[in-house]
Amino acid sequence: MKIKPLADRILVKVDAAETKTASGIIIPDTAQEKTQMATVVAVGPGTEKEKISVNVGDRVMHDKYSGTKVDLGDGADYLIVRNSDLIAIIEK
């Protein structure tokens, strides 16, 4: 399935949550923090009031409870978020 976001919306692939700490302790699912980082998969055209500020392939941080979950059938977690829900672009 292919999704093309509309207006100021962006399709992102959510990064997997860490299951181990740096010292090797396994974190149970119930204690894992919901991840706030993702990779941009597709972007809408934007609007006159809200220009899109990211490109496909950018790694971004988003608001913790933002977006709508989308199932593309490949087992990964995707969200459609508004451009204004993005907090930062992660640069290397």
PyMOL Python script that loads the backbone (N, CA, C, O; Angstrom):
from pymol import cmd

cmd.read_pdbstr("""\
ATOM      1  N   MET A   1       0.848  -1.166   0.000  1.00  0.00           N
ATOM      2  CA  MET A   1       0.000   0.000   0.000  1.00  0.00           C
ATOM      3  C   MET A   1       0.899   1.236   0.000  1.00  0.00           C
ATOM      4  O   MET A   1       1.934   1.261   0.667  1.00  0.00           O
ATOM      5  N   LYS A   2       0.494   2.263  -0.756  1.00  0.00           N
ATOM      6  CA  LYS A   2       1.246   3.515  -0.808  1.00  0.00           C
ATOM      7  C   LYS A   2       0.352   4.630  -0.281  1.00  0.00           C
ATOM      8  O   LYS A   2      -0.814   4.732  -0.660  1.00  0.00           O
ATOM      9  N   ILE A   3       0.907   5.469   0.599  1.00  0.00           N
ATOM     10  CA  ILE A   3       0.146   6.562   1.200  1.00  0.00           C
ATOM     11  C   ILE A   3       0.810   7.883   0.848  1.00  0.00           C
ATOM     12  O   ILE A   3       2.020   8.038   1.011  1.00  0.00           O
ATOM     13  N   LYS A   4       0.020   8.835   0.365  1.00  0.00           N
ATOM     14  CA  LYS A   4       0.491  10.193   0.074  1.00  0.00           C
ATOM     15  C   LYS A   4      -0.249  11.143   1.004  1.00  0.00           C
ATOM     16  O   LYS A   4      -1.444  11.373   0.821  1.00  0.00           O
ATOM     17  N   PRO A   5       0.443  11.706   2.009  1.00  0.00           N
ATOM     18  CA  PRO A   5      -0.207  12.630   2.942  1.00  0.00           C
ATOM     19  C   PRO A   5      -0.732  13.875   2.231  1.00  0.00           C
ATOM     20  O   PRO A   5      -0.191  14.292   1.207  1.00  0.00           O
ATOM     21  N   LEU A   6      -1.782  14.457   2.782  1.00  0.00           N
ATOM     22  CA  LEU A   6      -2.377  15.670   2.246  1.00  0.00           C
ATOM     23  C   LEU A   6      -2.029  16.868   3.122  1.00  0.00           C
ATOM     24  O   LEU A   6      -1.680  16.713   4.292  1.00  0.00           O
ATOM     25  N   ALA A   7      -2.126  18.052   2.548  1.00  0.00           N
ATOM     26  CA  ALA A   7      -1.938  19.330   3.239  1.00  0.00           C
ATOM     27  C   ALA A   7      -0.617  19.343   4.015  1.00  0.00           C
ATOM     28  O   ALA A   7       0.441  19.092   3.439  1.00  0.00           O
ATOM     29  N   ASP A   8      -0.674  19.635   5.321  1.00  0.00           N
ATOM     30  CA  ASP A   8       0.544  19.779   6.127  1.00  0.00           C
ATOM     31  C   ASP A   8       0.853  18.517   6.926  1.00  0.00           C
ATOM     32  O   ASP A   8       1.450  18.591   8.000  1.00  0.00           O
ATOM     33  N   ARG A   9       0.455  17.375   6.412  1.00  0.00           N
ATOM     34  CA  ARG A   9       0.686  16.115   7.131  1.00  0.00           C
ATOM     35  C   ARG A   9       1.909  15.388   6.596  1.00  0.00           C
ATOM     36  O   ARG A   9       2.297  15.547   5.438  1.00  0.00           O
ATOM     37  N   ILE A  10       2.510  14.578   7.479  1.00  0.00           N
ATOM     38  CA  ILE A  10       3.746  13.877   7.168  1.00  0.00           C
ATOM     39  C   ILE A  10       3.624  12.430   7.639  1.00  0.00           C
ATOM     40  O   ILE A  10       3.174  12.181   8.758  1.00  0.00           O
ATOM     41  N   LEU A  11       4.019  11.474   6.797  1.00  0.00           N
ATOM     42  CA  LEU A  11       4.042  10.065   7.174  1.00  0.00           C
ATOM     43  C   LEU A  11       5.429   9.744   7.695  1.00  0.00           C
ATOM     44  O   LEU A  11       6.424   9.960   7.003  1.00  0.00           O
ATOM     45  N   VAL A  12       5.499   9.223   8.929  1.00  0.00           N
ATOM     46  CA  VAL A  12       6.783   8.867   9.537  1.00  0.00           C
ATOM     47  C   VAL A  12       6.774   7.411   9.983  1.00  0.00           C
ATOM     48  O   VAL A  12       5.737   6.864  10.358  1.00  0.00           O
ATOM     49  N   LYS A  13       7.961   6.794   9.934  1.00  0.00           N
ATOM     50  CA  LYS A  13       8.157   5.433  10.436  1.00  0.00           C
ATOM     51  C   LYS A  13       8.780   5.564  11.815  1.00  0.00           C
ATOM     52  O   LYS A  13       9.885   6.088  11.957  1.00  0.00           O
ATOM     53  N   VAL A  14       8.074   5.091  12.822  1.00  0.00           N
ATOM     54  CA  VAL A  14       8.498   5.233  14.217  1.00  0.00           C
ATOM     55  C   VAL A  14       9.674   4.304  14.506  1.00  0.00           C
ATOM     56  O   VAL A  14       9.654   3.130  14.136  1.00  0.00           O
ATOM     57  N   ASP A  15      10.702   4.845  15.174  1.00  0.00           N
ATOM     58  CA  ASP A  15      11.847   4.034  15.588  1.00  0.00           C
ATOM     59  C   ASP A  15      11.417   3.046  16.654  1.00  0.00           C
ATOM     60  O   ASP A  15      10.562   3.354  17.485  1.00  0.00           O
ATOM     61  N   ALA A  16      12.005   1.863  16.633  1.00  0.00           N
ATOM     62  CA  ALA A  16      11.691   0.839  17.632  1.00  0.00           C
ATOM     63  C   ALA A  16      12.180   1.278  19.006  1.00  0.00           C
ATOM     64  O   ALA A  16      13.230   1.908  19.130  1.00  0.00           O
ATOM     65  N   ALA A  17      11.417   0.945  20.026  1.00  0.00           N
ATOM     66  CA  ALA A  17      11.793   1.271  21.407  1.00  0.00           C
ATOM     67  C   ALA A  17      12.951   0.388  21.847  1.00  0.00           C
ATOM     68  O   ALA A  17      13.061  -0.768  21.438  1.00  0.00           O
ATOM     69  N   GLU A  18      13.806   0.948  22.682  1.00  0.00           N
ATOM     70  CA  GLU A  18      14.934   0.190  23.218  1.00  0.00           C
ATOM     71  C   GLU A  18      14.415  -0.906  24.149  1.00  0.00           C
ATOM     72  O   GLU A  18      13.548  -0.657  24.986  1.00  0.00           O
ATOM     73  N   THR A  19      14.954  -2.128  23.996  1.00  0.00           N
ATOM     74  CA  THR A  19      14.530  -3.230  24.848  1.00  0.00           C
ATOM     75  C   THR A  19      15.570  -3.583  25.902  1.00  0.00           C
ATOM     76  O   THR A  19      15.302  -4.383  26.798  1.00  0.00           O
ATOM     77  N   LYS A  20      16.768  -2.983  25.794  1.00  0.00           N
ATOM     78  CA  LYS A  20      17.838  -3.208  26.780  1.00  0.00           C
ATOM     79  C   LYS A  20      18.493  -1.891  27.139  1.00  0.00           C
ATOM     80  O   LYS A  20      18.571  -0.971  26.324  1.00  0.00           O
ATOM     81  N   THR A  21      18.961  -1.818  28.369  1.00  0.00           N
ATOM     82  CA  THR A  21      19.733  -0.648  28.787  1.00  0.00           C
ATOM     83  C   THR A  21      21.174  -0.830  28.324  1.00  0.00           C
ATOM     84  O   THR A  21      21.539  -1.900  27.838  1.00  0.00           O
ATOM     85  N   ALA A  22      21.988   0.201  28.470  1.00  0.00           N
ATOM     86  CA  ALA A  22      23.396   0.132  28.073  1.00  0.00           C
ATOM     87  C   ALA A  22      24.143  -0.951  28.839  1.00  0.00           C
ATOM     88  O   ALA A  22      25.101  -1.528  28.324  1.00  0.00           O
ATOM     89  N   SER A  23      23.710  -1.230  30.069  1.00  0.00           N
ATOM     90  CA  SER A  23      24.381  -2.250  30.871  1.00  0.00           C
ATOM     91  C   SER A  23      23.815  -3.647  30.652  1.00  0.00           C
ATOM     92  O   SER A  23      24.269  -4.594  31.293  1.00  0.00           O
ATOM     93  N   GLY A  24      22.819  -3.803  29.751  1.00  0.00           N
ATOM     94  CA  GLY A  24      22.309  -5.117  29.403  1.00  0.00           C
ATOM     95  C   GLY A  24      21.042  -5.543  30.114  1.00  0.00           C
ATOM     96  O   GLY A  24      20.592  -6.674  29.932  1.00  0.00           O
ATOM     97  N   ILE A  25      20.451  -4.672  30.920  1.00  0.00           N
ATOM     98  CA  ILE A  25      19.215  -5.011  31.622  1.00  0.00           C
ATOM     99  C   ILE A  25      18.054  -4.947  30.628  1.00  0.00           C
ATOM    100  O   ILE A  25      17.898  -3.956  29.916  1.00  0.00           O
ATOM    101  N   ILE A  26      17.247  -5.999  30.583  1.00  0.00           N
ATOM    102  CA  ILE A  26      16.107  -6.051  29.668  1.00  0.00           C
ATOM    103  C   ILE A  26      14.948  -5.241  30.244  1.00  0.00           C
ATOM    104  O   ILE A  26      14.582  -5.399  31.408  1.00  0.00           O
ATOM    105  N   ILE A  27      14.379  -4.374  29.412  1.00  0.00           N
ATOM    106  CA  ILE A  27      13.259  -3.522  29.827  1.00  0.00           C
ATOM    107  C   ILE A  27      11.962  -4.191  29.369  1.00  0.00           C
ATOM    108  O   ILE A  27      11.788  -4.418  28.172  1.00  0.00           O
ATOM    109  N   PRO A  28      11.043  -4.513  30.293  1.00  0.00           N
ATOM    110  CA  PRO A  28       9.782  -5.133  29.880  1.00  0.00           C
ATOM    111  C   PRO A  28       8.920  -4.156  29.080  1.00  0.00           C
ATOM    112  O   PRO A  28       9.049  -2.941  29.230  1.00  0.00           O
ATOM    113  N   ASP A  29       8.035  -4.693  28.224  1.00  0.00           N
ATOM    114  CA  ASP A  29       7.170  -3.866  27.377  1.00  0.00           C
ATOM    115  C   ASP A  29       6.390  -2.835  28.176  1.00  0.00           C
ATOM    116  O   ASP A  29       6.211  -1.706  27.720  1.00  0.00           O
ATOM    117  N   THR A  30       5.925  -3.207  29.358  1.00  0.00           N
ATOM    118  CA  THR A  30       5.101  -2.296  30.153  1.00  0.00           C
ATOM    119  C   THR A  30       5.882  -1.102  30.687  1.00  0.00           C
ATOM    120  O   THR A  30       5.287  -0.081  31.033  1.00  0.00           O
ATOM    121  N   ALA A  31       7.210  -1.216  30.759  1.00  0.00           N
ATOM    122  CA  ALA A  31       8.026  -0.133  31.303  1.00  0.00           C
ATOM    123  C   ALA A  31       8.727   0.685  30.216  1.00  0.00           C
ATOM    124  O   ALA A  31       9.386   1.680  30.519  1.00  0.00           O
ATOM    125  N   GLN A  32       8.587   0.269  28.946  1.00  0.00           N
ATOM    126  CA  GLN A  32       9.265   0.986  27.870  1.00  0.00           C
ATOM    127  C   GLN A  32       8.589   2.323  27.603  1.00  0.00           C
ATOM    128  O   GLN A  32       7.363   2.421  27.541  1.00  0.00           O
ATOM    129  N   GLU A  33       9.404   3.334  27.448  1.00  0.00           N
ATOM    130  CA  GLU A  33       8.915   4.675  27.119  1.00  0.00           C
ATOM    131  C   GLU A  33       8.543   4.702  25.640  1.00  0.00           C
ATOM    132  O   GLU A  33       9.278   4.183  24.800  1.00  0.00           O
ATOM    133  N   LYS A  34       7.404   5.307  25.326  1.00  0.00           N
ATOM    134  CA  LYS A  34       7.003   5.433  23.931  1.00  0.00           C
ATOM    135  C   LYS A  34       8.036   6.291  23.211  1.00  0.00           C
ATOM    136  O   LYS A  34       8.355   7.394  23.655  1.00  0.00           O
ATOM    137  N   THR A  35       8.553   5.783  22.104  1.00  0.00           N
ATOM    138  CA  THR A  35       9.583   6.512  21.377  1.00  0.00           C
ATOM    139  C   THR A  35       9.039   7.797  20.772  1.00  0.00           C
ATOM    140  O   THR A  35       7.856   7.889  20.446  1.00  0.00           O
ATOM    141  N   GLN A  36       9.902   8.775  20.626  1.00  0.00           N
ATOM    142  CA  GLN A  36       9.504  10.047  20.053  1.00  0.00           C
ATOM    143  C   GLN A  36      10.337  10.378  18.826  1.00  0.00           C
ATOM    144  O   GLN A  36      10.319  11.513  18.350  1.00  0.00           O
ATOM    145  N   MET A  37      11.066   9.400  18.312  1.00  0.00           N
ATOM    146  CA  MET A  37      11.879   9.625  17.123  1.00  0.00           C
ATOM    147  C   MET A  37      11.362   8.777  15.976  1.00  0.00           C
ATOM    148  O   MET A  37      10.871   7.666  16.174  1.00  0.00           O
ATOM    149  N   ALA A  38      11.483   9.327  14.760  1.00  0.00           N
ATOM    150  CA  ALA A  38      10.969   8.644  13.588  1.00  0.00           C
ATOM    151  C   ALA A  38      11.719   9.118  12.350  1.00  0.00           C
ATOM    152  O   ALA A  38      12.471  10.091  12.399  1.00  0.00           O
ATOM    153  N   THR A  39      11.502   8.415  11.237  1.00  0.00           N
ATOM    154  CA  THR A  39      12.083   8.775   9.949  1.00  0.00           C
ATOM    155  C   THR A  39      10.956   9.174   9.002  1.00  0.00           C
ATOM    156  O   THR A  39       9.947   8.477   8.907  1.00  0.00           O
ATOM    157  N   VAL A  40      11.125  10.289   8.306  1.00  0.00           N
ATOM    158  CA  VAL A  40      10.105  10.780   7.377  1.00  0.00           C
ATOM    159  C   VAL A  40      10.063   9.872   6.151  1.00  0.00           C
ATOM    160  O   VAL A  40      11.086   9.634   5.508  1.00  0.00           O
ATOM    161  N   VAL A  41       8.864   9.365   5.833  1.00  0.00           N
ATOM    162  CA  VAL A  41       8.664   8.469   4.695  1.00  0.00           C
ATOM    163  C   VAL A  41       8.025   9.215   3.528  1.00  0.00           C
ATOM    164  O   VAL A  41       8.402   8.994   2.377  1.00  0.00           O
ATOM    165  N   ALA A  42       7.065  10.096   3.807  1.00  0.00           N
ATOM    166  CA  ALA A  42       6.377  10.864   2.766  1.00  0.00           C
ATOM    167  C   ALA A  42       5.875  12.169   3.368  1.00  0.00           C
ATOM    168  O   ALA A  42       5.581  12.238   4.562  1.00  0.00           O
ATOM    169  N   VAL A  43       5.779  13.198   2.539  1.00  0.00           N
ATOM    170  CA  VAL A  43       5.296  14.500   3.002  1.00  0.00           C
ATOM    171  C   VAL A  43       4.190  15.003   2.090  1.00  0.00           C
ATOM    172  O   VAL A  43       4.174  14.725   0.891  1.00  0.00           O
ATOM    173  N   GLY A  44       3.263  15.753   2.685  1.00  0.00           N
ATOM    174  CA  GLY A  44       2.218  16.402   1.912  1.00  0.00           C
ATOM    175  C   GLY A  44       2.760  17.669   1.265  1.00  0.00           C
ATOM    176  O   GLY A  44       3.904  18.054   1.507  1.00  0.00           O
ATOM    177  N   PRO A  45       1.941  18.319   0.442  1.00  0.00           N
ATOM    178  CA  PRO A  45       2.399  19.519  -0.263  1.00  0.00           C
ATOM    179  C   PRO A  45       2.461  20.772   0.602  1.00  0.00           C
ATOM    180  O   PRO A  45       3.027  21.780   0.181  1.00  0.00           O
ATOM    181  N   GLY A  46       1.889  20.726   1.807  1.00  0.00           N
ATOM    182  CA  GLY A  46       1.835  21.902   2.651  1.00  0.00           C
ATOM    183  C   GLY A  46       0.640  22.771   2.282  1.00  0.00           C
ATOM    184  O   GLY A  46      -0.119  22.445   1.369  1.00  0.00           O
ATOM    185  N   THR A  47       0.482  23.869   2.995  1.00  0.00           N
ATOM    186  CA  THR A  47      -0.590  24.822   2.713  1.00  0.00           C
ATOM    187  C   THR A  47       0.017  26.217   2.646  1.00  0.00           C
ATOM    188  O   THR A  47       1.206  26.392   2.909  1.00  0.00           O
ATOM    189  N   GLU A  48      -0.783  27.192   2.301  1.00  0.00           N
ATOM    190  CA  GLU A  48      -0.279  28.568   2.254  1.00  0.00           C
ATOM    191  C   GLU A  48       0.169  29.031   3.634  1.00  0.00           C
ATOM    192  O   GLU A  48       1.145  29.771   3.756  1.00  0.00           O
ATOM    193  N   LYS A  49      -0.541  28.597   4.675  1.00  0.00           N
ATOM    194  CA  LYS A  49      -0.201  28.995   6.042  1.00  0.00           C
ATOM    195  C   LYS A  49       0.878  28.124   6.669  1.00  0.00           C
ATOM    196  O   LYS A  49       1.640  28.600   7.510  1.00  0.00           O
ATOM    197  N   GLU A  50       0.957  26.860   6.275  1.00  0.00           N
ATOM    198  CA  GLU A  50       1.878  25.901   6.906  1.00  0.00           C
ATOM    199  C   GLU A  50       2.745  25.238   5.840  1.00  0.00           C
ATOM    200  O   GLU A  50       2.291  24.329   5.145  1.00  0.00           O
ATOM    201  N   LYS A  51       3.983  25.690   5.712  1.00  0.00           N
ATOM    202  CA  LYS A  51       4.933  25.110   4.772  1.00  0.00           C
ATOM    203  C   LYS A  51       5.583  23.893   5.411  1.00  0.00           C
ATOM    204  O   LYS A  51       5.835  23.885   6.616  1.00  0.00           O
ATOM    205  N   ILE A  52       5.855  22.873   4.622  1.00  0.00           N
ATOM    206  CA  ILE A  52       6.501  21.663   5.119  1.00  0.00           C
ATOM    207  C   ILE A  52       7.978  21.966   5.378  1.00  0.00           C
ATOM    208  O   ILE A  52       8.657  22.536   4.525  1.00  0.00           O
ATOM    209  N   SER A  53       8.467  21.585   6.550  1.00  0.00           N
ATOM    210  CA  SER A  53       9.833  21.937   6.956  1.00  0.00           C
ATOM    211  C   SER A  53      10.797  20.751   6.961  1.00  0.00           C
ATOM    212  O   SER A  53      11.941  20.893   7.393  1.00  0.00           O
ATOM    213  N   VAL A  54      10.353  19.579   6.484  1.00  0.00           N
ATOM    214  CA  VAL A  54      11.215  18.395   6.463  1.00  0.00           C
ATOM    215  C   VAL A  54      11.182  17.752   5.082  1.00  0.00           C
ATOM    216  O   VAL A  54      10.316  18.046   4.258  1.00  0.00           O
ATOM    217  N   ASN A  55      12.146  16.869   4.852  1.00  0.00           N
ATOM    218  CA  ASN A  55      12.231  16.136   3.586  1.00  0.00           C
ATOM    219  C   ASN A  55      12.177  14.643   3.866  1.00  0.00           C
ATOM    220  O   ASN A  55      12.443  14.208   4.986  1.00  0.00           O
ATOM    221  N   VAL A  56      11.837  13.865   2.860  1.00  0.00           N
ATOM    222  CA  VAL A  56      11.842  12.404   2.978  1.00  0.00           C
ATOM    223  C   VAL A  56      13.245  11.956   3.372  1.00  0.00           C
ATOM    224  O   VAL A  56      14.235  12.405   2.794  1.00  0.00           O
ATOM    225  N   GLY A  57      13.321  11.072   4.354  1.00  0.00           N
ATOM    226  CA  GLY A  57      14.601  10.557   4.841  1.00  0.00           C
ATOM    227  C   GLY A  57      15.115  11.251   6.094  1.00  0.00           C
ATOM    228  O   GLY A  57      16.005  10.724   6.760  1.00  0.00           O
ATOM    229  N   ASP A  58      14.576  12.423   6.433  1.00  0.00           N
ATOM    230  CA  ASP A  58      14.996  13.124   7.646  1.00  0.00           C
ATOM    231  C   ASP A  58      14.594  12.329   8.882  1.00  0.00           C
ATOM    232  O   ASP A  58      13.520  11.727   8.917  1.00  0.00           O
ATOM    233  N   ARG A  59      15.462  12.327   9.902  1.00  0.00           N
ATOM    234  CA  ARG A  59      15.103  11.765  11.209  1.00  0.00           C
ATOM    235  C   ARG A  59      14.584  12.914  12.042  1.00  0.00           C
ATOM    236  O   ARG A  59      15.204  13.976  12.101  1.00  0.00           O
ATOM    237  N   VAL A  60      13.441  12.708  12.690  1.00  0.00           N
ATOM    238  CA  VAL A  60      12.781  13.782  13.426  1.00  0.00           C
ATOM    239  C   VAL A  60      12.344  13.318  14.808  1.00  0.00           C
ATOM    240  O   VAL A  60      12.237  12.123  15.081  1.00  0.00           O
ATOM    241  N   MET A  61      12.093  14.302  15.674  1.00  0.00           N
ATOM    242  CA  MET A  61      11.453  14.062  16.961  1.00  0.00           C
ATOM    243  C   MET A  61      10.049  14.643  16.852  1.00  0.00           C
ATOM    244  O   MET A  61       9.846  15.694  16.245  1.00  0.00           O
ATOM    245  N   HIS A  62       9.065  13.935  17.456  1.00  0.00           N
ATOM    246  CA  HIS A  62       7.689  14.415  17.400  1.00  0.00           C
ATOM    247  C   HIS A  62       7.077  14.429  18.786  1.00  0.00           C
ATOM    248  O   HIS A  62       7.588  13.795  19.709  1.00  0.00           O
ATOM    249  N   ASP A  63       5.962  15.169  18.929  1.00  0.00           N
ATOM    250  CA  ASP A  63       5.248  15.191  20.197  1.00  0.00           C
ATOM    251  C   ASP A  63       4.880  13.766  20.594  1.00  0.00           C
ATOM    252  O   ASP A  63       4.567  12.932  19.745  1.00  0.00           O
ATOM    253  N   LYS A  64       4.922  13.504  21.890  1.00  0.00           N
ATOM    254  CA  LYS A  64       4.763  12.152  22.418  1.00  0.00           C
ATOM    255  C   LYS A  64       3.465  11.458  21.997  1.00  0.00           C
ATOM    256  O   LYS A  64       3.497  10.289  21.611  1.00  0.00           O
ATOM    257  N   TYR A  65       2.349  12.137  22.060  1.00  0.00           N
ATOM    258  CA  TYR A  65       1.065  11.494  21.763  1.00  0.00           C
ATOM    259  C   TYR A  65       0.427  12.024  20.490  1.00  0.00           C
ATOM    260  O   TYR A  65      -0.796  11.996  20.352  1.00  0.00           O
ATOM    261  N   SER A  66       1.230  12.500  19.568  1.00  0.00           N
ATOM    262  CA  SER A  66       0.693  13.075  18.334  1.00  0.00           C
ATOM    263  C   SER A  66       0.501  12.004  17.270  1.00  0.00           C
ATOM    264  O   SER A  66       1.055  10.908  17.351  1.00  0.00           O
ATOM    265  N   GLY A  67      -0.289  12.348  16.286  1.00  0.00           N
ATOM    266  CA  GLY A  67      -0.417  11.525  15.094  1.00  0.00           C
ATOM    267  C   GLY A  67      -1.486  10.453  15.145  1.00  0.00           C
ATOM    268  O   GLY A  67      -2.076  10.158  16.184  1.00  0.00           O
ATOM    269  N   THR A  68      -1.704   9.885  13.968  1.00  0.00           N
ATOM    270  CA  THR A  68      -2.656   8.798  13.770  1.00  0.00           C
ATOM    271  C   THR A  68      -1.886   7.572  13.320  1.00  0.00           C
ATOM    272  O   THR A  68      -1.119   7.634  12.360  1.00  0.00           O
ATOM    273  N   LYS A  69      -2.088   6.447  14.013  1.00  0.00           N
ATOM    274  CA  LYS A  69      -1.389   5.212  13.647  1.00  0.00           C
ATOM    275  C   LYS A  69      -1.885   4.715  12.293  1.00  0.00           C
ATOM    276  O   LYS A  69      -3.072   4.793  11.978  1.00  0.00           O
ATOM    277  N   VAL A  70      -0.929   4.197  11.492  1.00  0.00           N
ATOM    278  CA  VAL A  70      -1.236   3.661  10.176  1.00  0.00           C
ATOM    279  C   VAL A  70      -0.563   2.303  10.052  1.00  0.00           C
ATOM    280  O   VAL A  70       0.597   2.146  10.433  1.00  0.00           O
ATOM    281  N   ASP A  71      -1.289   1.313   9.516  1.00  0.00           N
ATOM    282  CA  ASP A  71      -0.730  -0.028   9.302  1.00  0.00           C
ATOM    283  C   ASP A  71      -0.532  -0.221   7.802  1.00  0.00           C
ATOM    284  O   ASP A  71      -1.499  -0.281   7.043  1.00  0.00           O
ATOM    285  N   LEU A  72       0.735  -0.319   7.379  1.00  0.00           N
ATOM    286  CA  LEU A  72       1.035  -0.538   5.965  1.00  0.00           C
ATOM    287  C   LEU A  72       1.264  -2.012   5.658  1.00  0.00           C
ATOM    288  O   LEU A  72       1.586  -2.365   4.524  1.00  0.00           O
ATOM    289  N   GLY A  73       1.103  -2.874   6.655  1.00  0.00           N
ATOM    290  CA  GLY A  73       1.204  -4.308   6.440  1.00  0.00           C
ATOM    291  C   GLY A  73       2.607  -4.879   6.449  1.00  0.00           C
ATOM    292  O   GLY A  73       2.786  -6.055   6.134  1.00  0.00           O
ATOM    293  N   ASP A  74       3.616  -4.081   6.802  1.00  0.00           N
ATOM    294  CA  ASP A  74       4.982  -4.606   6.817  1.00  0.00           C
ATOM    295  C   ASP A  74       5.519  -4.836   8.226  1.00  0.00           C
ATOM    296  O   ASP A  74       6.696  -5.155   8.399  1.00  0.00           O
ATOM    297  N   GLY A  75       4.654  -4.675   9.242  1.00  0.00           N
ATOM    298  CA  GLY A  75       5.038  -4.921  10.616  1.00  0.00           C
ATOM    299  C   GLY A  75       5.659  -3.722  11.329  1.00  0.00           C
ATOM    300  O   GLY A  75       5.830  -3.757  12.548  1.00  0.00           O
ATOM    301  N   ALA A  76       5.996  -2.671  10.601  1.00  0.00           N
ATOM    302  CA  ALA A  76       6.571  -1.471  11.213  1.00  0.00           C
ATOM    303  C   ALA A  76       5.450  -0.550  11.697  1.00  0.00           C
ATOM    304  O   ALA A  76       4.311  -0.646  11.241  1.00  0.00           O
ATOM    305  N   ASP A  77       5.796   0.349  12.636  1.00  0.00           N
ATOM    306  CA  ASP A  77       4.830   1.316  13.151  1.00  0.00           C
ATOM    307  C   ASP A  77       4.972   2.624  12.388  1.00  0.00           C
ATOM    308  O   ASP A  77       6.070   3.169  12.271  1.00  0.00           O
ATOM    309  N   TYR A  78       3.853   3.125  11.868  1.00  0.00           N
ATOM    310  CA  TYR A  78       3.837   4.387  11.140  1.00  0.00           C
ATOM    311  C   TYR A  78       2.838   5.329  11.782  1.00  0.00           C
ATOM    312  O   TYR A  78       1.854   4.897  12.382  1.00  0.00           O
ATOM    313  N   LEU A  79       3.100   6.629  11.649  1.00  0.00           N
ATOM    314  CA  LEU A  79       2.184   7.674  12.111  1.00  0.00           C
ATOM    315  C   LEU A  79       2.029   8.706  11.007  1.00  0.00           C
ATOM    316  O   LEU A  79       2.965   8.970  10.252  1.00  0.00           O
ATOM    317  N   ILE A  80       0.844   9.285  10.921  1.00  0.00           N
ATOM    318  CA  ILE A  80       0.659  10.485  10.124  1.00  0.00           C
ATOM    319  C   ILE A  80       0.532  11.629  11.119  1.00  0.00           C
ATOM    320  O   ILE A  80      -0.399  11.665  11.924  1.00  0.00           O
ATOM    321  N   VAL A  81       1.482  12.567  11.056  1.00  0.00           N
ATOM    322  CA  VAL A  81       1.516  13.692  11.988  1.00  0.00           C
ATOM    323  C   VAL A  81       1.436  15.005  11.215  1.00  0.00           C
ATOM    324  O   VAL A  81       1.750  15.062  10.026  1.00  0.00           O
ATOM    325  N   ARG A  82       1.014  16.042  11.901  1.00  0.00           N
ATOM    326  CA  ARG A  82       1.023  17.385  11.304  1.00  0.00           C
ATOM    327  C   ARG A  82       2.439  17.951  11.392  1.00  0.00           C
ATOM    328  O   ARG A  82       3.198  17.617  12.302  1.00  0.00           O
ATOM    329  N   ASN A  83       2.773  18.793  10.455  1.00  0.00           N
ATOM    330  CA  ASN A  83       4.088  19.441  10.465  1.00  0.00           C
ATOM    331  C   ASN A  83       4.340  20.135  11.799  1.00  0.00           C
ATOM    332  O   ASN A  83       5.464  20.125  12.300  1.00  0.00           O
ATOM    333  N   SER A  84       3.304  20.735  12.375  1.00  0.00           N
ATOM    334  CA  SER A  84       3.453  21.456  13.643  1.00  0.00           C
ATOM    335  C   SER A  84       3.691  20.523  14.839  1.00  0.00           C
ATOM    336  O   SER A  84       4.091  20.991  15.904  1.00  0.00           O
ATOM    337  N   ASP A  85       3.451  19.203  14.682  1.00  0.00           N
ATOM    338  CA  ASP A  85       3.707  18.242  15.749  1.00  0.00           C
ATOM    339  C   ASP A  85       5.180  17.827  15.821  1.00  0.00           C
ATOM    340  O   ASP A  85       5.597  17.182  16.784  1.00  0.00           O
ATOM    341  N   LEU A  86       5.963  18.196  14.808  1.00  0.00           N
ATOM    342  CA  LEU A  86       7.384  17.866  14.816  1.00  0.00           C
ATOM    343  C   LEU A  86       8.130  18.856  15.698  1.00  0.00           C
ATOM    344  O   LEU A  86       7.897  20.063  15.638  1.00  0.00           O
ATOM    345  N   ILE A  87       9.024  18.325  16.514  1.00  0.00           N
ATOM    346  CA  ILE A  87       9.780  19.135  17.474  1.00  0.00           C
ATOM    347  C   ILE A  87      11.143  19.530  16.916  1.00  0.00           C
ATOM    348  O   ILE A  87      11.587  20.664  17.094  1.00  0.00           O
ATOM    349  N   ALA A  88      11.811  18.583  16.234  1.00  0.00           N
ATOM    350  CA  ALA A  88      13.177  18.843  15.769  1.00  0.00           C
ATOM    351  C   ALA A  88      13.567  17.883  14.674  1.00  0.00           C
ATOM    352  O   ALA A  88      12.999  16.798  14.546  1.00  0.00           O
ATOM    353  N   ILE A  89      14.546  18.291  13.880  1.00  0.00           N
ATOM    354  CA  ILE A  89      15.199  17.408  12.915  1.00  0.00           C
ATOM    355  C   ILE A  89      16.486  16.934  13.572  1.00  0.00           C
ATOM    356  O   ILE A  89      17.243  17.743  14.108  1.00  0.00           O
ATOM    357  N   ILE A  90      16.738  15.645  13.535  1.00  0.00           N
ATOM    358  CA  ILE A  90      17.942  15.074  14.159  1.00  0.00           C
ATOM    359  C   ILE A  90      19.037  15.014  13.106  1.00  0.00           C
ATOM    360  O   ILE A  90      18.902  14.317  12.101  1.00  0.00           O
ATOM    361  N   GLU A  91      20.129  15.749  13.340  1.00  0.00           N
ATOM    362  CA  GLU A  91      21.251  15.766  12.408  1.00  0.00           C
ATOM    363  C   GLU A  91      22.391  14.952  12.988  1.00  0.00           C
ATOM    364  O   GLU A  91      22.561  14.882  14.205  1.00  0.00           O
ATOM    365  N   LYS A  92      23.161  14.345  12.120  1.00  0.00           N
ATOM    366  CA  LYS A  92      24.297  13.531  12.567  1.00  0.00           C
ATOM    367  C   LYS A  92      25.525  14.371  12.734  1.00  0.00           C
ATOM    368  O   LYS A  92      26.580  13.856  13.105  1.00  0.00           O
TER     369      LYS A  92
END
""", "prot")
cmd.dss("prot")
cmd.show_as("cartoon", "prot")
cmd.util.cbc("prot")
cmd.orient("prot")
